[in-house]
Amino acid sequence: MSDIELNLMPLLRNIQEILQRIEIELKKNKTSINYGIKLEKE
């Protein structure tokens, strides 16, 4: 492995973690938005 690859590995791992967190937040927001729409319809 080159130095560049070694430096990129932790960065890629960080990006993956951030993306997972964003995905979780989006799912939470989606369910709360759906819940809000259901409440408005009733």
C-alpha positions in Angstrom: 0.0 0.0 0.0 1.2 3.5 -0.8 1.2 6.4 1.7 -1.8 7.9 -0.1 -3.8 4.7 0.3 -2.9 4.5 4.0 -4.1 8.1 4.5 -7.3 7.6 2.6 -8.4 4.6 4.6 -9.4 6.4 7.8 -10.9 9.2 5.7 -13.1 6.8 3.9 -14.1 5.2 7.1 -15.1 8.6 8.5 -17.1 9.4 5.4 -18.9 6.0 5.7 -19.8 6.7 9.4 -21.1 10.2 8.5 -23.2 8.8 5.7 -24.7 6.1 8.0 -25.5 8.8 10.5 -27.2 11.0 7.8 -29.2 7.9 6.6 -30.4 7.2 10.2 -31.4 10.9 10.6 -33.2 10.9 7.2 -35.2 7.7 8.2 -36.1 9.4 11.5 -37.3 12.5 9.7 -39.2 10.5 7.1 -41.1 8.6 9.8 -41.9 11.8 11.7 -43.0 13.5 8.5 -45.3 10.6 7.7 -46.6 10.6 11.2 -47.3 14.4 10.9 -49.2 13.9 7.6 -51.3 11.1 9.2 -52.2 13.4 12.1 -53.2 16.2 9.7 -55.5 13.9 7.7 -57.5 12.7 10.7 
